[in-house]
């Protein structure tokens, strides 16, 4: 979560609170340290955001403070609710947590539409405790143009170690796939997240190459070349 997003989230938490919110509670909700919370509160107060309170006592937003409203029609709100609910099917736990935060904001624009239901079945949860790669790690590597070292097991059970320049995530019903330039194969490959048994973000980056690689990958997706006996998604 970048600083701008974190400051916005801090405002939203304090606006919704009925009692003072401690720095510890804010730190846990935002997944940062209390020191970071103190700095953020000081920054918001310096911007004349009406936050009252102090370290050790908790913080509250002065009543009447609000952010500019978002304007959505009924169908747009329903589209947001269905789309946010469908994130439960991706297995991406970090996006699911973000979706719950957004859902609270959407609910603040109108009564919750509980008649809109989405089946939860989909990709398995990306729980590192179960040996699954955290999909947030893959997304962060794409944003930061950072190489990944993957330990990958293919459908036949063969294990290889790859260095990959990730360019895109594809959310399928049963899994998430990361697309990237594989340095071992010298070509674009797709890797199922549930077959990635080890994932480490490297210090090495491919800064400035992400958009070009993504365009080349997209061109191959739009105009796939025939590969007799080999799937384009094979790693």
BAKOLSE-715564 format. One record per residue (C-alpha): residue in one letter; x, y, z; residue number from 1. Coordinates in Angstrom, 3 decimals. Layout:
+----+----------+----------+----------+-----+
! aa !       c1 !       c2 !       c3 !   i !
+----+----------+----------+----------+-----+
!  a !        X !        Y !        Z ! NUM !
...
+----+----------+----------+----------+-----+
end
This chain:
+----+----------+----------+----------+-----+
! aa !       c1 !       c2 !       c3 !   i !
+----+----------+----------+----------+-----+
!  x !    0.000 !    0.000 !    0.000 !   1 !
!  x !    1.580 !    3.295 !   -1.050 !   2 !
!  x !    1.555 !    6.377 !    1.182 !   3 !
!  x !   -1.265 !    8.205 !   -0.625 !   4 !
!  x !   -3.527 !    5.160 !   -0.385 !   5 !
!  x !   -2.582 !    4.684 !    3.264 !   6 !
!  x !   -3.465 !    8.286 !    4.151 !   7 !
!  x !   -6.812 !    7.906 !    2.411 !   8 !
!  x !   -7.476 !    4.646 !    4.285 !   9 !
!  x !   -6.593 !    6.329 !    7.588 !  10 !
!  x !   -9.186 !    9.023 !    6.922 !  11 !
!  x !  -11.804 !    6.400 !    6.042 !  12 !
!  x !  -11.148 !    4.386 !    9.202 !  13 !
!  x !  -11.402 !    7.460 !   11.427 !  14 !
!  x !  -14.536 !    8.718 !    9.666 !  15 !
!  x !  -16.285 !    5.394 !   10.286 !  16 !
!  x !  -15.190 !    5.062 !   13.925 !  17 !
!  x !  -17.611 !    5.743 !   16.798 !  18 !
!  x !  -14.837 !    5.971 !   19.393 !  19 !
!  x !  -11.168 !    6.996 !   19.401 !  20 !
!  x !   -8.977 !    4.639 !   17.380 !  21 !
!  x !   -5.591 !    3.834 !   18.867 !  22 !
!  x !   -2.366 !    3.967 !   16.890 !  23 !
!  x !   -2.007 !    0.217 !   17.463 !  24 !
!  x !   -5.423 !   -0.468 !   15.945 !  25 !
!  x !   -4.601 !    1.725 !   12.951 !  26 !
!  x !   -1.239 !    0.001 !   12.538 !  27 !
!  x !   -2.888 !   -3.427 !   12.483 !  28 !
!  x !   -5.594 !   -2.331 !   10.039 !  29 !
!  x !   -3.073 !   -0.737 !    7.680 !  30 !
!  x !   -0.367 !   -3.384 !    8.215 !  31 !
!  x !    2.296 !   -0.830 !    9.169 !  32 !
!  x !    4.195 !    0.109 !   12.330 !  33 !
!  x !    2.898 !    2.519 !   14.961 !  34 !
!  x !    5.777 !    4.849 !   14.071 !  35 !
!  x !    4.392 !    5.030 !   10.523 !  36 !
!  x !    0.912 !    5.762 !   11.901 !  37 !
!  x !    2.269 !    8.650 !   13.995 !  38 !
!  x !    4.006 !   10.101 !   10.925 !  39 !
!  x !    0.861 !    9.723 !    8.813 !  40 !
!  x !   -1.351 !   11.372 !   11.432 !  41 !
!  x !    1.097 !   14.266 !   11.714 !  42 !
!  x !    1.120 !   14.629 !    7.922 !  43 !
!  x !   -2.683 !   14.663 !    7.757 !  44 !
!  x !   -2.927 !   17.199 !   10.559 !  45 !
!  x !   -0.364 !   19.360 !    8.742 !  46 !
!  x !   -2.718 !   19.258 !    5.738 !  47 !
!  x !   -5.479 !   20.591 !    8.050 !  48 !
!  x !   -7.374 !   17.323 !    8.156 !  49 !
!  x !   -9.446 !   17.673 !   11.373 !  50 !
!  x !   -8.013 !   14.723 !   13.307 !  51 !
!  x !   -8.116 !   15.118 !   17.075 !  52 !
!  x !   -6.350 !   13.097 !   19.739 !  53 !
!  x !   -2.817 !   12.110 !   20.626 !  54 !
!  x !   -0.510 !    9.131 !   20.926 !  55 !
!  x !   -1.672 !    6.865 !   23.738 !  56 !
!  x !   -5.212 !    8.278 !   23.723 !  57 !
!  x !   -6.428 !    7.451 !   20.253 !  58 !
!  x !   -7.596 !    9.546 !   17.322 !  59 !
!  x !  -10.957 !   10.732 !   16.056 !  60 !
!  x !  -12.118 !   12.651 !   13.024 !  61 !
!  x !  -14.000 !   15.836 !   13.815 !  62 !
!  x !  -17.657 !   15.431 !   12.863 !  63 !
!  x !  -18.769 !   16.953 !    9.596 !  64 !
!  x !  -15.559 !   16.244 !    7.695 !  65 !
!  x !  -16.083 !   14.393 !    4.431 !  66 !
!  x !  -14.415 !   13.657 !    1.139 !  67 !
!  x !  -15.932 !   14.554 !   -2.233 !  68 !
!  x !  -18.700 !   12.024 !   -2.992 !  69 !
!  x !  -18.468 !    9.456 !   -5.754 !  70 !
!  x !  -21.376 !    9.479 !   -8.163 !  71 !
!  x !  -22.558 !    6.078 !   -9.403 !  72 !
!  x !  -25.942 !    5.089 !  -10.779 !  73 !
!  x !  -27.760 !    1.959 !   -9.535 !  74 !
!  x !  -26.316 !   -0.372 !  -12.182 !  75 !
!  x !  -22.800 !    0.933 !  -11.639 !  76 !
!  x !  -23.102 !    0.208 !   -7.909 !  77 !
!  x !  -24.386 !   -3.288 !   -8.685 !  78 !
!  x !  -21.480 !   -3.851 !  -11.082 !  79 !
!  x !  -19.044 !   -2.817 !   -8.349 !  80 !
!  x !  -20.652 !   -5.127 !   -5.805 !  81 !
!  x !  -20.644 !   -8.144 !   -8.135 !  82 !
!  x !  -17.082 !   -7.460 !   -9.285 !  83 !
!  x !  -15.822 !   -7.083 !   -5.715 !  84 !
!  x !  -17.593 !  -10.277 !   -4.655 !  85 !
!  x !  -16.063 !  -12.203 !   -7.543 !  86 !
!  x !  -12.596 !  -11.457 !   -6.173 !  87 !
!  x !  -13.367 !  -14.180 !   -3.620 !  88 !
!  x !  -12.944 !  -16.651 !   -6.488 !  89 !
!  x !   -9.397 !  -15.594 !   -7.396 !  90 !
!  x !   -7.561 !  -17.011 !   -4.403 !  91 !
!  x !   -5.726 !  -13.663 !   -4.130 !  92 !
!  x !   -5.990 !  -12.943 !   -0.398 !  93 !
!  x !   -4.505 !   -9.433 !   -0.606 !  94 !
!  x !   -7.007 !   -8.380 !   -3.276 !  95 !
!  x !   -9.802 !   -9.914 !   -1.228 !  96 !
!  x !   -8.846 !   -7.801 !    1.779 !  97 !
!  x !   -8.726 !   -4.720 !   -0.463 !  98 !
!  x !  -12.143 !   -5.652 !   -1.880 !  99 !
!  x !  -13.646 !   -5.775 !    1.614 ! 100 !
!  x !  -12.320 !   -2.274 !    2.292 ! 101 !
!  x !  -13.776 !   -1.003 !   -0.981 ! 102 !
!  x !  -17.074 !   -2.793 !   -0.268 ! 103 !
!  x !  -17.492 !   -0.799 !    2.948 ! 104 !
!  x !  -17.076 !    2.416 !    0.955 ! 105 !
!  x !  -19.546 !    1.246 !   -1.683 ! 106 !
!  x !  -22.060 !    0.322 !    1.019 ! 107 !
!  x !  -21.736 !    3.855 !    2.327 ! 108 !
!  x !  -23.167 !    5.100 !   -0.980 ! 109 !
!  x !  -26.384 !    3.125 !   -0.592 ! 110 !
!  x !  -28.024 !    0.191 !    1.156 ! 111 !
!  x !  -26.171 !   -3.127 !    0.690 ! 112 !
!  x !  -27.706 !   -5.208 !   -2.119 ! 113 !
!  x !  -27.738 !   -8.580 !   -0.388 ! 114 !
!  x !  -29.819 !  -10.050 !   -3.207 ! 115 !
!  x !  -26.693 !   -9.958 !   -5.414 ! 116 !
!  x !  -24.872 !  -13.203 !   -4.668 ! 117 !
!  x !  -21.688 !  -14.665 !   -6.179 ! 118 !
!  x !  -20.694 !  -18.302 !   -5.694 ! 119 !
!  x !  -17.358 !  -18.482 !   -3.837 ! 120 !
!  x !  -15.935 !  -21.500 !   -5.687 ! 121 !
!  x !  -12.770 !  -20.823 !   -7.622 ! 122 !
!  x !   -9.009 !  -20.887 !   -7.277 ! 123 !
!  x !   -7.526 !  -22.159 !   -3.991 ! 124 !
!  x !   -6.515 !  -19.557 !   -1.425 ! 125 !
!  x !   -2.907 !  -18.372 !   -1.686 ! 126 !
!  x !   -1.984 !  -19.367 !    1.838 ! 127 !
!  x !    1.838 !  -19.422 !    2.301 ! 128 !
!  x !    1.322 !  -21.696 !    5.325 ! 129 !
!  x !    0.077 !  -24.336 !    2.876 ! 130 !
!  x !    3.066 !  -23.870 !    0.592 ! 131 !
!  x !    1.216 !  -21.607 !   -1.859 ! 132 !
!  x !    2.813 !  -18.537 !   -3.395 ! 133 !
!  x !    1.299 !  -15.220 !   -2.267 ! 134 !
!  x !   -0.236 !  -13.730 !   -5.410 ! 135 !
!  x !    0.464 !  -10.267 !   -3.997 ! 136 !
!  x !    4.176 !  -11.079 !   -4.449 ! 137 !
!  x !    3.581 !  -11.682 !   -8.159 ! 138 !
!  x !    1.582 !   -8.471 !   -8.561 ! 139 !
!  x !    4.235 !   -6.438 !   -6.741 ! 140 !
!  x !    6.989 !   -7.842 !   -8.973 ! 141 !
!  x !    5.046 !   -6.827 !  -12.100 ! 142 !
!  x !    4.474 !   -3.281 !  -10.776 ! 143 !
!  x !    8.097 !   -2.887 !   -9.690 ! 144 !
!  x !    9.558 !   -4.587 !  -12.800 ! 145 !
!  x !   11.480 !   -6.951 !  -10.536 ! 146 !
!  x !   12.705 !  -10.385 !  -11.601 ! 147 !
!  x !   11.368 !  -13.478 !   -9.831 ! 148 !
!  x !   13.174 !  -16.717 !   -9.089 ! 149 !
!  x !   10.581 !  -19.479 !   -9.308 ! 150 !
!  x !   10.751 !  -23.119 !   -8.332 ! 151 !
!  x !    8.163 !  -24.599 !  -10.673 ! 152 !
!  x !    6.661 !  -28.075 !  -10.968 ! 153 !
!  x !    4.987 !  -28.826 !  -14.294 ! 154 !
!  x !    2.028 !  -31.118 !  -14.979 ! 155 !
!  x !    4.368 !  -34.111 !  -15.358 ! 156 !
!  x !    5.938 !  -33.458 !  -11.942 ! 157 !
!  x !    9.274 !  -32.176 !  -13.267 ! 158 !
!  x !   10.792 !  -29.428 !  -11.119 ! 159 !
!  x !   12.834 !  -26.566 !  -12.571 ! 160 !
!  x !   14.183 !  -23.276 !  -11.247 ! 161 !
!  x !   13.452 !  -20.280 !  -13.453 ! 162 !
!  x !   14.309 !  -16.591 !  -13.460 ! 163 !
!  x !   11.295 !  -14.796 !  -14.903 ! 164 !
!  x !   10.480 !  -11.222 !  -15.872 ! 165 !
!  x !    6.750 !  -11.155 !  -14.982 ! 166 !
!  x !    4.489 !   -9.038 !  -17.188 ! 167 !
!  x !    0.866 !  -10.036 !  -16.510 ! 168 !
!  x !   -1.488 !  -11.998 !  -14.259 ! 169 !
!  x !   -4.382 !  -13.972 !  -15.713 ! 170 !
!  x !   -7.153 !  -14.906 !  -13.295 ! 171 !
!  x !   -8.773 !  -18.184 !  -14.380 ! 172 !
!  x !  -11.612 !  -19.880 !  -12.540 ! 173 !
!  x !   -9.428 !  -22.668 !  -11.166 ! 174 !
!  x !   -6.080 !  -20.889 !  -10.813 ! 175 !
!  x !   -4.050 !  -17.734 !  -11.366 ! 176 !
!  x !   -1.338 !  -17.712 !  -14.015 ! 177 !
!  x !    1.634 !  -15.369 !  -14.211 ! 178 !
!  x !    2.945 !  -14.611 !  -17.685 ! 179 !
!  x !    6.551 !  -13.620 !  -18.108 ! 180 !
!  x !    9.743 !  -13.818 !  -20.081 ! 181 !
!  x !   11.497 !  -16.988 !  -18.943 ! 182 !
!  x !   15.277 !  -16.640 !  -19.078 ! 183 !
!  x !   15.697 !  -20.422 !  -19.042 ! 184 !
!  x !   13.554 !  -20.942 !  -22.169 ! 185 !
!  x !   14.302 !  -17.602 !  -23.817 ! 186 !
!  x !   10.592 !  -17.099 !  -24.485 ! 187 !
!  x !    7.313 !  -16.114 !  -22.869 ! 188 !
!  x !    5.837 !  -18.759 !  -20.619 ! 189 !
!  x !    2.813 !  -19.056 !  -18.316 ! 190 !
!  x !    3.131 !  -20.412 !  -14.794 ! 191 !
!  x !    0.206 !  -21.633 !  -12.686 ! 192 !
!  x !    0.386 !  -20.156 !   -9.188 ! 193 !
!  x !   -0.579 !  -23.499 !   -7.635 ! 194 !
!  x !    2.504 !  -25.122 !   -9.217 ! 195 !
!  x !    4.947 !  -22.490 !   -7.989 ! 196 !
!  x !    6.607 !  -24.155 !   -5.001 ! 197 !
!  x !    9.083 !  -21.369 !   -4.344 ! 198 !
!  x !    9.071 !  -17.682 !   -5.243 ! 199 !
!  x !   11.679 !  -15.059 !   -4.411 ! 200 !
!  x !   11.736 !  -11.475 !   -5.618 ! 201 !
!  x !   15.278 !  -10.686 !   -6.746 ! 202 !
!  x !   17.156 !   -7.418 !   -6.447 ! 203 !
!  x !   17.647 !   -7.528 !  -10.227 ! 204 !
!  x !   15.101 !   -5.463 !  -12.112 ! 205 !
!  x !   14.073 !   -4.995 !  -15.729 ! 206 !
!  x !   13.271 !   -1.311 !  -15.306 ! 207 !
!  x !   11.748 !    0.300 !  -18.380 ! 208 !
!  x !   11.216 !   -3.033 !  -20.156 ! 209 !
!  x !    7.847 !   -3.948 !  -18.655 ! 210 !
!  x !    5.562 !   -2.196 !  -21.147 ! 211 !
!  x !    7.575 !   -3.405 !  -24.146 ! 212 !
!  x !    7.603 !   -6.999 !  -22.920 ! 213 !
!  x !    3.881 !   -6.802 !  -22.150 ! 214 !
!  x !    3.148 !   -5.512 !  -25.651 ! 215 !
!  x !    5.159 !   -8.364 !  -27.192 ! 216 !
!  x !    3.419 !  -10.897 !  -24.974 ! 217 !
!  x !   -0.012 !   -9.460 !  -25.851 ! 218 !
!  x !    0.821 !   -9.620 !  -29.544 ! 219 !
!  x !    1.633 !  -13.314 !  -29.164 ! 220 !
!  x !   -1.655 !  -13.868 !  -27.338 ! 221 !
!  x !   -3.591 !  -12.120 !  -30.106 ! 222 !
!  x !   -1.705 !  -13.897 !  -32.907 ! 223 !
!  x !   -0.506 !  -17.224 !  -31.523 ! 224 !
!  x !    2.041 !  -19.043 !  -33.680 ! 225 !
!  x !    1.424 !  -22.785 !  -34.135 ! 226 !
!  x !    3.609 !  -25.019 !  -31.976 ! 227 !
!  x !    3.007 !  -28.660 !  -32.950 ! 228 !
!  x !    2.681 !  -30.764 !  -29.856 ! 229 !
!  x !    3.228 !  -27.873 !  -27.466 ! 230 !
!  x !    0.705 !  -25.619 !  -25.743 ! 231 !
!  x !    1.406 !  -21.881 !  -25.753 ! 232 !
!  x !    0.829 !  -21.931 !  -21.979 ! 233 !
!  x !    3.342 !  -24.690 !  -21.353 ! 234 !
!  x !    6.184 !  -23.706 !  -19.045 ! 235 !
+----+----------+----------+----------+-----+
end
